[in-house]
Amino acid sequence: MNEIRAITVFLRAATLGSLRKAAADLGIAPQAASLALAQLEQHLDLRLFHRTTRSLSLTEAGERFLGEVQPAHEGLLKALADARRGKETMAGPLRVSAPQSLGKAVLWPFILRFRERYPEVALDLQFDDRFSDWIADRIDVGFRGGLPADGRLIARRLMPVQLIVCASPDYVAQRGAPQHIDELANHACTGYRQPNTGRVAPWVFRVGKETVYRDVPTVLCTNEPELETDAVASGVGIGQLGSFSAVPLIRTGRLLPLLTHNLSDDLGLYICYARRAQMPLRARTFIDFMVDALAGNTGWVLTREELAAANSASAASAAKRRPTPRKSASGARRSA
């Protein structure tokens, strides 16, 4: 028995004084209304109505049941209506999760613009580099830099995340720039310790069509991407930094990209969410806003032209440092 439907039939019949009128009001067949009411009486083991061919009146038990169930039924209908309206209104809470460095470097300006455009949305932002269970933590929309997230979520790639080997101009002037991955062993290098595992992340390179991982000895290691970026920009050593941190400093000249012919861009920035069809309007609007702002955005990605220029500069620098071979006397005569 559908109890809610049966109670609804009972309430309409009690209000209208007719089972046929109640059926018409609810848009169901009179036989269906009669069956629902009979099942309700059988379920309660009570007779709720006195029935004649021309009239319908409540029994004493029916009167008591009406007084008890009508307020609860009205509350239920209100809750259902509020839930439907809540799905289609912008007002309400929106919980957003993202890695801390990504949130500050990339997302924050766009979040402020969204807040300015939709002030009725109550944003709850959680910037944390540790992986979290977005379902258990009731995250509405999440961002992740790396590989696609939890398989229970929809993950949409917005842009590539480049892993760029960088150094400051002062470091390169003093120590030179590696021209091959193996030369990193002769340089001071920094490292990033992953918060979830506690391990130092290996450096990732593209060699031909393959992705290669290298454990690089470090002179400085931290679990804060911003601190590692600052250390590299200060000349402490060479670091492999995410493009969100590195590209703005490369474009202002504070960092120089190195080994760009081995640059890896297999990772990406993803926006993640559960089934869109069941989302509140504010969540769907936020997703569309951030996709429009970030999909294909090159503000944090080195373009092909920039990579080509970096390769040329690196080759020229290597040529300047390469000693010119001295010609032998016979070679000089042949040249003459």
VEXDREN-2710 file (C-alpha; in Angstrom, 1 decimal):
% VEXDREN-2710
k/r/px/py/pz
1/MET/0.0/0.0/0.0
2/ASN/1.1/3.5/-0.8
3/GLU/0.4/5.0/2.6
4/ILE/1.0/8.7/1.6
5/ARG/-1.3/8.3/-1.4
6/ALA/-4.0/6.6/0.7
7/ILE/-3.8/9.3/3.4
8/THR/-4.1/11.9/0.7
9/VAL/-7.3/10.3/-0.7
10/PHE/-8.7/10.1/2.9
11/LEU/-8.0/13.8/3.5
12/ARG/-9.5/14.9/0.2
13/ALA/-12.6/12.7/0.7
14/ALA/-13.0/14.1/4.3
15/THR/-12.7/17.7/3.0
16/LEU/-15.0/17.3/0.0
17/GLY/-17.5/14.8/1.5
18/SER/-17.3/12.6/-1.5
19/LEU/-15.0/9.9/-2.7
20/ARG/-15.8/10.5/-6.3
21/LYS/-15.0/14.3/-5.9
22/ALA/-11.8/13.4/-4.2
23/ALA/-10.8/11.1/-7.0
24/ALA/-11.5/13.8/-9.6
25/ASP/-9.6/16.4/-7.5
26/LEU/-6.5/14.1/-7.4
27/GLY/-6.8/13.0/-11.0
28/ILE/-7.3/9.3/-10.3
29/ALA/-10.0/6.8/-11.1
30/PRO/-12.9/6.4/-8.6
31/GLN/-12.0/2.7/-8.3
32/ALA/-8.4/3.6/-7.4
33/ALA/-9.6/6.0/-4.8
34/SER/-11.9/3.5/-3.3
35/LEU/-9.2/0.8/-3.2
36/ALA/-6.7/3.2/-1.5
37/LEU/-9.2/4.1/1.2
38/ALA/-10.2/0.4/1.7
39/GLN/-6.5/-0.5/2.1
40/LEU/-5.9/2.3/4.6
41/GLU/-8.8/1.1/6.7
42/GLN/-7.6/-2.5/6.6
43/HIS/-4.1/-1.3/7.5
44/LEU/-5.3/0.7/10.5
45/ASP/-8.0/-1.9/11.4
46/LEU/-10.4/1.1/11.7
47/ARG/-13.5/2.2/9.9
48/LEU/-12.9/5.8/8.9
49/PHE/-16.2/6.6/7.0
50/HIS/-19.9/5.9/7.2
51/ARG/-20.8/5.3/3.6
52/THR/-24.2/5.4/1.9
53/THR/-25.0/5.7/-1.8
54/ARG/-25.4/9.4/-1.5
55/SER/-23.2/10.5/1.4
56/LEU/-19.9/10.0/3.1
57/SER/-19.3/11.0/6.7
58/LEU/-16.5/10.5/9.1
59/THR/-16.7/8.0/12.0
60/GLU/-15.5/8.9/15.4
61/ALA/-12.3/7.1/14.7
62/GLY/-12.1/8.9/11.4
63/GLU/-12.5/12.3/13.1
64/ARG/-9.6/11.5/15.5
65/PHE/-7.4/10.2/12.7
66/LEU/-8.1/13.4/10.6
67/GLY/-7.1/15.6/13.5
68/GLU/-3.8/13.7/14.0
69/VAL/-2.8/13.2/10.4
70/GLN/-3.8/16.5/8.7
71/PRO/-1.1/18.7/10.3
72/ALA/1.6/16.2/9.5
73/HIS/0.4/15.8/6.0
74/GLU/0.5/19.6/5.5
75/GLY/4.0/19.7/6.9
76/LEU/5.1/16.9/4.5
77/LEU/3.6/18.7/1.5
78/LYS/5.4/21.9/2.5
79/ALA/8.7/20.1/2.9
80/LEU/8.3/18.6/-0.6
81/ALA/7.4/22.0/-2.1
82/ASP/10.4/23.6/-0.3
83/ALA/12.7/20.9/-1.6
84/ARG/11.5/21.5/-5.1
85/ARG/11.9/25.2/-4.8
86/GLY/15.3/24.9/-3.2
87/LYS/16.6/23.0/-6.2
88/GLU/15.6/25.8/-8.5
89/THR/16.7/28.8/-6.3
90/MET/20.2/30.4/-6.1
91/ALA/19.9/31.1/-2.4
92/GLY/21.5/28.6/-0.1
93/PRO/24.8/26.9/0.8
94/LEU/27.4/25.7/-1.7
95/ARG/30.4/23.7/-0.5
96/VAL/33.5/23.8/-2.7
97/SER/36.7/21.9/-2.3
98/ALA/40.1/22.4/-3.9
99/PRO/43.8/21.9/-3.2
100/GLN/45.2/24.9/-1.3
101/SER/47.8/26.1/-3.8
102/LEU/45.3/25.7/-6.7
103/GLY/42.6/27.5/-4.8
104/LYS/44.8/30.5/-4.1
105/ALA/46.7/30.8/-7.4
106/VAL/43.9/30.0/-9.9
107/LEU/40.4/29.8/-8.4
108/TRP/40.2/32.6/-5.9
109/PRO/39.7/35.5/-8.4
110/PHE/37.0/33.7/-10.2
111/ILE/35.3/32.7/-6.9
112/LEU/35.2/36.4/-5.9
113/ARG/33.6/37.2/-9.3
114/PHE/31.0/34.5/-8.8
115/ARG/30.3/35.8/-5.3
116/GLU/29.8/39.3/-6.7
117/ARG/27.4/38.1/-9.4
118/TYR/25.4/35.8/-7.1
119/PRO/25.5/37.3/-3.5
120/GLU/22.6/35.1/-2.4
121/VAL/24.8/32.0/-2.6
122/ALA/26.5/31.1/0.8
123/LEU/29.9/29.7/-0.3
124/ASP/31.7/27.3/2.0
125/LEU/35.3/26.9/0.7
126/GLN/37.6/24.1/1.8
127/PHE/41.2/24.5/0.5
128/ASP/43.2/21.5/1.5
129/ASP/46.0/19.6/-0.3
130/ARG/45.0/16.3/1.4
131/PHE/42.6/14.1/-0.6
132/SER/39.2/14.0/1.0
133/ASP/36.0/11.9/0.5
134/TRP/33.8/14.4/-1.3
135/ILE/30.7/12.2/-0.9
136/ALA/31.1/11.8/2.8
137/ASP/32.1/15.5/3.3
138/ARG/29.0/16.6/1.3
139/ILE/31.1/18.5/-1.3
140/ASP/28.9/20.0/-4.0
141/VAL/31.7/20.9/-6.4
142/GLY/35.4/20.0/-6.2
143/PHE/38.6/20.8/-8.1
144/ARG/41.6/18.6/-8.5
145/GLY/44.9/19.0/-10.2
146/GLY/46.3/15.7/-11.4
147/LEU/44.5/12.6/-12.5
148/PRO/40.7/12.1/-12.6
149/ALA/39.2/11.9/-9.1
150/ASP/36.8/9.4/-7.4
151/GLY/35.1/7.2/-10.0
152/ARG/31.7/8.0/-8.3
153/LEU/32.1/11.6/-9.6
154/ILE/31.9/13.2/-13.0
155/ALA/35.4/14.7/-13.7
156/ARG/35.7/17.3/-16.5
157/ARG/39.1/18.3/-17.6
158/LEU/39.5/22.1/-17.9
159/MET/43.2/22.6/-18.8
160/PRO/46.5/20.7/-18.7
161/VAL/48.8/20.9/-15.7
162/GLN/52.4/21.2/-16.9
163/LEU/55.2/20.0/-14.7
164/ILE/57.9/22.6/-15.4
165/VAL/61.6/22.3/-14.4
166/CYS/62.6/25.9/-13.4
167/ALA/65.4/27.9/-11.9
168/SER/66.0/31.5/-11.2
169/PRO/68.1/33.6/-13.6
170/ASP/70.7/34.0/-10.8
171/TYR/71.0/30.3/-10.3
172/VAL/71.4/29.6/-14.0
173/ALA/74.1/32.4/-14.2
174/GLN/76.1/30.8/-11.4
175/ARG/75.5/27.1/-12.0
176/GLY/74.4/26.8/-15.6
177/ALA/71.3/25.0/-16.8
178/PRO/71.0/21.2/-17.3
179/GLN/70.6/20.1/-20.9
180/HIS/69.6/16.5/-20.1
181/ILE/67.7/14.9/-17.3
182/ASP/70.8/13.0/-16.1
183/GLU/72.5/16.3/-15.5
184/LEU/70.1/17.1/-12.6
185/ALA/72.3/15.0/-10.4
186/ASN/75.0/17.7/-10.6
187/HIS/72.6/20.5/-9.4
188/ALA/70.9/21.5/-6.2
189/CYS/67.2/20.5/-6.5
190/THR/64.1/21.1/-4.4
191/GLY/61.3/18.6/-3.7
192/TYR/57.6/18.4/-2.8
193/ARG/56.5/16.0/-0.1
194/GLN/53.0/14.7/-0.7
195/PRO/50.7/15.4/2.2
196/ASN/48.7/12.2/1.9
197/THR/51.7/9.8/1.6
198/GLY/54.5/11.7/3.2
199/ARG/56.7/10.7/0.3
200/VAL/58.7/13.1/-1.9
201/ALA/57.0/13.2/-5.3
202/PRO/59.2/11.9/-8.1
203/TRP/59.9/14.3/-11.0
204/VAL/57.9/13.5/-14.2
205/PHE/59.3/13.8/-17.7
206/ARG/58.1/13.1/-21.2
207/VAL/60.8/11.2/-23.1
208/GLY/59.6/10.5/-26.6
209/LYS/56.1/9.0/-26.2
210/GLU/56.8/7.7/-22.8
211/THR/56.3/9.2/-19.3
212/VAL/59.4/8.7/-17.2
213/TYR/59.6/9.1/-13.4
214/ARG/62.9/10.1/-11.6
215/ASP/63.7/10.3/-7.9
216/VAL/65.9/13.4/-7.8
217/PRO/68.1/14.0/-4.7
218/THR/67.0/17.3/-3.0
219/VAL/68.7/20.0/-0.9
220/LEU/65.3/21.3/0.3
221/CYS/62.0/19.5/0.6
222/THR/58.6/20.9/1.8
223/ASN/55.0/19.9/1.7
224/GLU/53.9/23.5/0.8
225/PRO/54.0/24.2/-3.0
226/GLU/54.2/27.9/-2.4
227/LEU/57.3/27.6/-0.2
228/GLU/59.0/25.4/-2.8
229/THR/58.2/27.9/-5.5
230/ASP/59.6/30.7/-3.4
231/ALA/62.7/28.7/-2.7
232/VAL/63.3/28.1/-6.4
233/ALA/62.6/31.8/-7.3
234/SER/65.1/32.8/-4.6
235/GLY/67.9/30.8/-6.2
236/VAL/68.0/27.9/-3.7
237/GLY/68.0/25.4/-6.6
238/ILE/66.2/23.8/-9.5
239/GLY/62.6/22.6/-8.9
240/GLN/59.9/20.9/-10.9
241/LEU/56.9/23.1/-10.3
242/GLY/53.2/22.9/-11.3
243/SER/52.3/25.3/-14.1
244/PHE/49.9/27.1/-11.7
245/SER/52.8/28.2/-9.6
246/ALA/55.5/28.5/-12.3
247/VAL/54.0/30.1/-15.3
248/PRO/53.2/33.6/-13.8
249/LEU/56.8/33.8/-12.5
250/ILE/58.2/32.6/-15.9
251/ARG/56.3/35.3/-17.7
252/THR/57.6/38.0/-15.4
253/GLY/61.2/36.8/-15.7
254/ARG/61.6/35.5/-12.1
255/LEU/62.0/31.9/-13.3
256/LEU/63.5/30.3/-16.3
257/PRO/61.9/27.1/-17.8
258/LEU/64.5/24.3/-18.3
259/LEU/64.4/20.9/-20.0
260/THR/61.2/22.0/-21.8
261/HIS/61.7/19.3/-24.5
262/ASN/61.0/16.8/-21.6
263/LEU/58.0/18.7/-20.2
264/SER/55.1/16.6/-19.1
265/ASP/51.5/17.7/-19.4
266/ASP/49.7/14.4/-18.8
267/LEU/48.0/15.8/-15.7
268/GLY/45.1/18.2/-15.8
269/LEU/42.9/20.5/-13.8
270/TYR/39.5/18.8/-13.3
271/ILE/36.2/20.1/-12.0
272/CYS/34.3/17.3/-10.2
273/TYR/30.7/16.8/-9.2
274/ALA/28.0/14.2/-8.7
275/ARG/25.0/13.7/-11.1
276/ARG/24.2/17.2/-12.5
277/ALA/20.5/16.4/-13.0
278/GLN/19.9/16.2/-9.2
279/MET/21.9/19.4/-8.4
280/PRO/20.5/22.6/-7.0
281/LEU/20.5/25.5/-9.4
282/ARG/23.3/27.3/-7.6
283/ALA/25.7/24.3/-8.0
284/ARG/24.9/24.0/-11.8
285/THR/25.4/27.7/-12.2
286/PHE/28.7/27.6/-10.4
287/ILE/29.9/24.7/-12.6
288/ASP/29.0/26.6/-15.7
289/PHE/30.6/29.8/-14.5
290/MET/33.9/28.1/-13.7
291/VAL/34.0/26.1/-16.9
292/ASP/33.5/29.3/-18.9
293/ALA/36.3/30.9/-17.0
294/LEU/38.9/28.1/-17.0
295/ALA/38.2/25.7/-19.9
296/GLY/41.1/26.3/-22.4
297/ASN/42.4/29.2/-20.3
298/THR/46.2/29.7/-21.1
299/GLY/46.8/32.0/-18.2
300/TRP/48.6/29.1/-16.4
301/VAL/49.9/27.1/-19.3
302/LEU/53.0/27.7/-21.4
303/THR/52.1/28.0/-25.0
304/ARG/53.9/26.2/-27.9
305/GLU/55.5/29.6/-28.8
306/GLU/56.8/30.1/-25.3
307/LEU/58.1/26.5/-25.1
308/ALA/59.9/27.0/-28.5
309/ALA/61.4/30.2/-27.3
310/ALA/62.6/28.5/-24.1
311/ASN/64.2/25.7/-26.1
312/SER/66.0/28.2/-28.3
313/ALA/67.3/30.2/-25.4
314/SER/68.5/27.0/-23.7
315/ALA/70.3/25.8/-26.8
316/ALA/71.9/29.2/-27.2
317/SER/73.0/29.2/-23.6
318/ALA/74.5/25.7/-24.0
319/ALA/76.4/26.8/-27.1
320/LYS/78.0/29.7/-25.3
321/ARG/79.3/27.5/-22.6
322/ARG/80.6/24.8/-24.9
323/PRO/84.3/25.4/-25.4
324/THR/85.4/25.9/-29.1
325/PRO/87.8/23.1/-30.2
326/ARG/91.2/24.4/-31.2
327/LYS/92.3/23.7/-34.8
328/SER/95.4/21.7/-35.5
329/ALA/98.1/23.1/-37.7
330/SER/97.2/20.8/-40.5
331/GLY/93.5/21.7/-40.1
332/ALA/94.4/25.3/-40.3
333/ARG/96.3/24.7/-43.5
334/ARG/93.4/22.8/-45.0
335/SER/91.0/25.6/-44.0
336/ALA/93.4/28.1/-45.6
END
